[in-house]
Structures are given as structure tokens and as C-alpha cells.
Amino acid sequence: MQFTYTCDAPLHCRTSDTTDLLTGTNTLIPGVAATSPTSISFTLTRDAPYFGFLLGYGPSAAISITGFTITRQAATDPIAALYGTGMGQIPMDLRIENAVLDGSGNIARVTNKGGAGAMFDAVLGGTLTPPDTSAGSAAIGIGSNWMDLSTPANLCGVRLFVLARRTATGQAYFAGALANAAGDGAAQFVLRYLHTAAPDGTLTTTLSGVPTPPPGSIPRGVNVWSLIELEILPAQTRLWYNGMEVAPGAGQPAASPLYVKTIGAHPNKTSTPAWTGQIDAIVSLITDGTQDARADTIRQALLARRATARV
């Protein structure tokens, strides 16, 4: 996360223990002239080697700045910059901070901030619960409830990003749609996690429901925050786990859509076992297979949300 500050007078800063960090020379701000300016702009980041970060202070260390006014400009959200409904754009962005609570404090729905707007809002069903904080910060707890999109979303021609912390240790239904969900006669589609043992004994997960043969296996990743990316194109299906791609699988013709209406359960709401865990964000990117650079922008932004290692 970056914040940009603008000062309107010579800079003099102290940390809470009164250690001088900056004087008129501004020697600790990269790219700022040594002479004391009357107006400068600079950016603080988590890794910035100045302002007490240099001395071991955390990003929340108290810093007093005197002699001028200082204004923090709004941080730029790299995901929001890609909102839209065209190629290389984001129609769906469901995140916990956009959850709407009912009068009892339970999550009732999640507002879609992506380019498709309310069309992809998610309404929670089942046993509604407050935001789940069992993993240290708020998330959407999916166990006895599920999310239904206002309109079924076709996964063909899309890369779907799911940032979640799965607690289900066995096979689990995660998402899908019943037959004719979009009124076009499309077959039922169900996406589920299948657990297998690799030849070397490693416990892995495969995604069942995507075109056969499916992509290669990914780590089980139970009880840890993980980012899964699934891209389904006519030529092939691709799958990533925390940014690492596995062997691709068969493609799916665009004329045979794979819809998702329900998230967190089988679309019939009764088949078991249902997926259990926490969901932080679900984002979709419209792609023809040439949008890896934009996909990486989304990936890094989502991985940073839960301090998952970047790759």
C-alpha cells in the first residue's frame, strides 16, 4: 500500500522519541533535492528506508511533522483501475469490505464493484452470519451459507481469481449453476475440489467440473490463505496456485458456456460435502489468453491483502 504526501514548507520531522529524521537537507527522501524546498511530494511504502522505517519503527509509528501542512492523497487501487466489461477488464470484484450487513450484523450481500455492477452482486443465503474474524481479520465465512450471484457468470473467456482460506479437508463442492441457469439451455456445471495423493505421496487437489482432462494438481492448501486462478479458453484451461501455474488442461468452446451462480456450495444447495472456509475476494478478468500482464497486476494486489508470498 502506498500513500503520497505533499508538504507546503521546509520539512522537519521527528518520531515520537524526538529523534530527528529529516531536516532541511531531506537526505532521507530519495529523489528530493538537498536544498530545503517550500513544496515537495514523497511516497511512503511498507519497505521505505526512511521516516523511522530506517530506525526500525513500524508503519504505524507516531511521526510528528511541524512547520507546514501535510496532506495524504488517496491510495490507488490497481484492481479498480481495470474495471469494465471489455477485453482485459474486470466485470466482477467481490470483496469483504463491500459486504452489506443486515440489522443483526450478519452479511446479507456483497456489492460488486466491478464493471458489471449490480448484475454480479452476491446475495448470501442459508444461515447468515457476521463477518468471520477467526483467521485474524474479517472475511466471508462460508459453511452453513452460500453466495448467489444476481446473474449467472460464464467462466468461458474469463480468468477467475479466488482468495480464500479453505477448511474443508476432503472433497468439497465449491461453485456452479443448475441447468438452464441463464435461460439458454446450458448444462449444469459444478466445480468441486477433489483430493488425491500424487505419485510421490504429496496430497494434492484437482478441480473437477472443468473440461476433461483438467489442469494439473495444486497443493491442498488447507487452513492457509491461498489464491487460485482459473482461466477457461477454447484452446486450454489454465490453473494457478499463489501465482504458480500447473500443467494446462483441455479447452472449452465458448459456445458451451460454464456458468457460476452459486459460490460456496453445490448449486442445488443440498449435495454434500459443501465447501467450508473463508473468502476474502473473488475477481474476474475478461481474457482471450493475452492478458497475463493485467492478470499479474490483479494477482499481486490480491496476494498482498493476506500477506501471501508474492511470486
N, C-alpha and C positions, 0 to 999 in steps of 0.2 A: 504494500500500500504506500502510495506517495502523497505527500502534501506539499504544496507550493506556497511560500510565504513571500510577501512583499513588504519592505521596510521603507519608511519615508525620511529617515535621518541616519546619521552615522551609527554604526552598530556597536553596542556594548552589551555583552551577555554574561550572565552568571548562572551557575547551577545553584541548587538550594543550599550547598555547603559554601557558597560565596567564592568558589574557585573561578577566576577569570578564564573564560574560554575564548572570547573574541574581544578584540579592541579595534581601533581604527584601521589596523592593517588587514583585518579579515583573512588572516593567513590560513585559517582552517576551513574556509569555504572554497572548494575547487572552482576555478574559473572566474573568481571575483578579483578585480584589480586590488593591488596592495594599498592604493590610496583610499582614504575613507570617503565613500560616496554618500550622496544625500538620498539616493534611492537605489535599492538592489532587490533582486529576486533570487531566491535559492530554494532548493528542494531537500527535504529530509526523507530518508528511507530507513528501513529497518537496519540496513547494513552501513549506513552513512558513518564515515570515520571522523565525525565532528560533533559538537554540541553534547558532550557528555557520553555519547556512544563511544568516543575515543577513550574516555576515562572509565568505561565500564558501566555507565548508567543505562538502565533500560529505557525503552521508548516512552515510558510514562514518567520518567524522572522530572521533577519540578525544575523549570527553567524560567528565570525572570529576565525580561528584556526591558530596558528603560531608555527614555530619551526620544522615543518615536512611537508611532502606532504600527501594529503588525496585523496583517490580515491573512487568514488561511483560506486559500481558494479550494473549491470543491475538488475532490479526487475524481479522476476519470475512470469510469468502469469500462474496461476493454470489451466486455461482452455486450453492454448496452450500445456501444458504437456500431455493432453489427446487426442491430435489429432490422427486420424487414421480411418480405415474403418472396424475394427473388433469389437467384443463384448466389451462393456464398453468403447468405443472410440467415438470421436466426428468427424463426417464427414462434418458437416456444422457449420460454425461460421461466421455470417454476422454481422458486427458492423460498426457504423457510422464512426469510424476513418479509416476504409478501403474503404470509398467511393471514387470513381474516378470522378472528375469534368470535364465537357466539357469546351470549350473555353469561354463560357459565365458565368462560375462559377456555373452551375447547376449540380446536381448529375446525372451522366449518368449511373453509375452502381456501385455495391458494390462487391468487391473482396472477395470470400470465402477463409478464412484462414484455414478452417478445412481440415481433411484428404482427402476428395474427390476432393479438388482443384477446378479447373475451372468448373467442372461438375455442381457445385451448385453456381456459380457466379449468381448474381441477376442484371438484366438489368432493368432500370426504363423506363416506358412508360407513355403515357398521356402527361400532361402539366408538363414539367420538371421545377424544382425549385431549388434554392440554399439550402444548409443545413438550416433547420429550427431552429432558436435560440429563438423562442418565449417562451420556457419554461426555459430559462436561460443558456442553453448550446446547442451545436449542436446536431441535430437529423435528421432523415429522415422524412420529412413531407409527410404524405400520405393523400390525399384528392382528388385532381384532377389528381393524378397519381397513379401508382401501381408498383410492382416489379414482374418480371417474372424470375423464375429460368431457367438456361440454360437447365437443365434436370429435369423432374418431380421427386419429392422426395416422397417416400412411407412412410406414417406415421405409418404403422404397424411395431411393433417391435422397436419403437423409442419413446424416451421422447423428446418432443419439448418444448423449453423454448422461451418465447416471452416477452421481456422487452419493455413496451410501455406505452404511455400516451394517453388514448382514449378520444376524444372529442365528438364522436357520442353519443347522449343520448337515441336513440331509437334502434330498430333492425338494424343490420348492417352486410353486407356480408364482411367477413374478408379474406378468402383464399379458394383455391380449384383447381380443374383441370377439364377440359372437358372430356367427354367420350373418351376412347382410347388415352388419352394424351401420354401414354408411348408405344403405339403400341401393347398392349397386350389385348385389348378389355375391360379393366376395365371400370366400370360405372363412370358417372360423380360424383364428390364429391365436396360438398360445405360446408364450415364451416362458421357459422354465429353466431353472438351474438343475443340472444332473451331476452328481458327484461320482467320480471314478478314481481308480488307482492307476497311475501311469506305470509303464513297464519298470521304471526304476523305483517304484514304491511310493512315489510322490502322490499325495492326494490332490486331485485337480477338479476343476469344474468345466463342464461343457454346456453350451446353450442349446437346448432342444427347441425346435419350432422354426428355426431359421432354415433356409434352403439346405437340402442334403446334397453332398456332405457338408456338415457345418464347419466353421473355423476350428482351429486347434484349441486345446485346453488352456485354461488360465489358472493361476493359483487359487486355492479355495478362499482365502482372504476372509475368514470368519472372525467377527468381533474386531475388525480394524476398518478404518475408513479407506475406501477404495474407489477409484474412478474407472468405470467401464465405459468404453466407447464401442458402439456397434454401427457399422456402415453397410447398408444393403444396396447393391447396384446390380444392373443386369449382368455385368461381367463377373462379379465376385462379391462375396461377403467378407468384410474385414472386421477384426476384433482386436481391441487394445485393453491392457490392464495397467493402470498407472503409467500410461504412455508407452508401454512396451507392446509391440504388435506380435501376434501369433500367426501361424500359417493361415492364409485365407481359405475360404470355402467356396461353394458354388454360388452363382448369382441368382437373382430373382427377377424375371421380366417385369417391367413397370406395369404391364397390362394385367398382372396378377398381384394386386396390392396386398400388403400385410398390415392390417390396421391394429392400432392400440387404442382401446377405450378405457380399460381398467388397468390400474397400476397397484401392485401390492397383493394381488390375488388372481386366481383363475377368473376369467370374465363371467363365469356363471355364478360366482361368489360362494359356491358350496364345495367344489372339489378341493381336496386337501392332499398334501400339506400346502398351506399358503406361505408366502414369503414373510419373514419376520425380520425386523431391524429398524434402522433409522434412515431417513432420506433427507439429504441437505439440499440437493439441487438436481433438476432434470432440464437439460438444454438440448435443442435440436438445431442442426445446421443443414441447410439445403445444399446438396453437393452432387456433382457429376463425376467425382473422383479426382478433381483438380484443385480441391480446396484445402490441402494439407496445411498450408501456412495459416489460414484462418482457424482451422481446427486446432492448431498448436496454440494460438492465442487464447482460445477458449479453455484448452487443457490446462495451461499454466495458471490461468485465473482461478479455475476450479480447484486444482491441486493445492493452491496457496490457501484456500479457505479452511482446509482442515490440516494444514502443515504436513501434507503428504509429500514425500520426496519428489522433487521435480526431475524429469528426465528429458 
